[in-house]
Amino acid sequence: MTDHLSNFKVTDRQTFIEFIDLMRQDFIDNPESWENNNLNDFLQAFGSYAEDIQGYYDNNKIDINADKPNWQTFADILKGATIYE
């Protein structure tokens, strides 16, 4: 995953759409950097990461309540699903 994608801030629906476009392009350009590079593995990791994301926020001292998600939370789960095992 490129630094640009890793650091991209999602603030609303429009930036989430831009994030999805960047993510798709990153997969095309850098498939080797994605641990979960098929739909089955990605969806499994997506579900697992959605379950564990509050731990990510807590460990990194990020003041986000995953039970009240926003557009950035959805982007974080998608990013996590690319590498989560």
C-alpha positions in Angstrom: 0.0 0.0 0.0 1.4 3.4 -1.0 2.1 6.1 1.6 -0.4 8.3 -0.2 -3.2 5.7 0.3 -2.1 5.0 3.9 -2.2 8.6 4.9 -5.3 9.6 2.9 -7.9 11.3 5.2 -11.5 10.4 4.6 -13.8 13.1 5.9 -17.1 12.6 4.0 -18.7 10.5 1.3 -16.9 12.2 -1.5 -13.4 11.6 0.0 -14.5 8.0 0.7 -15.2 7.5 -3.0 -11.8 9.0 -3.8 -10.3 6.6 -1.3 -11.9 3.6 -3.0 -10.6 4.7 -6.4 -7.1 5.1 -4.9 -7.4 1.7 -3.2 -8.4 0.0 -6.5 -5.5 1.6 -8.3 -3.1 0.5 -5.5 -4.3 -3.1 -6.0 -3.7 -2.8 -9.7 -0.2 -1.2 -9.3 1.0 -3.1 -6.2 -0.9 -6.5 -5.8 2.2 -8.0 -4.1 1.8 -5.6 -1.2 -1.7 -6.9 -0.4 -1.7 -9.9 1.9 -5.3 -10.6 1.0 -5.4 -10.3 -2.8 -8.4 -12.4 -3.6 -12.0 -11.7 -2.7 -12.5 -14.6 -0.3 -9.4 -13.7 1.7 -10.2 -10.0 1.6 -13.7 -10.5 2.8 -12.6 -12.8 5.6 -10.0 -10.2 6.7 -12.5 -7.4 6.3 -14.9 -9.1 8.8 -12.1 -9.9 11.3 -10.6 -6.4 11.1 -14.1 -4.8 11.6 -14.3 -6.9 14.8 -10.8 -5.9 16.0 -10.6 -2.3 14.9 -11.3 -0.8 18.3 -8.2 -2.4 19.5 -6.2 -0.7 16.7 -7.6 2.6 17.7 -7.0 2.1 21.4 -3.4 0.8 20.9 -2.6 3.8 18.7 -4.3 6.3 21.1 -6.8 7.3 18.4 -9.9 8.8 19.9 -12.5 7.0 17.7 -15.4 4.9 18.9 -15.7 2.1 16.3 -19.3 1.5 17.5 -20.1 4.9 16.1 -18.4 4.7 12.8 -17.7 7.5 10.4 -16.4 7.5 6.8 -12.8 7.3 8.1 -13.6 4.2 10.1 -14.9 2.4 7.0 -11.7 3.4 5.1 -9.6 2.2 8.0 -11.3 -1.2 8.0 -10.8 -1.5 4.2 -7.1 -0.6 4.6 -6.7 -3.1 7.4 -8.3 -5.9 5.3 -5.6 -5.6 2.8 -3.0 -7.0 5.2 -4.9 -8.5 8.2 -4.3 -12.2 8.8 
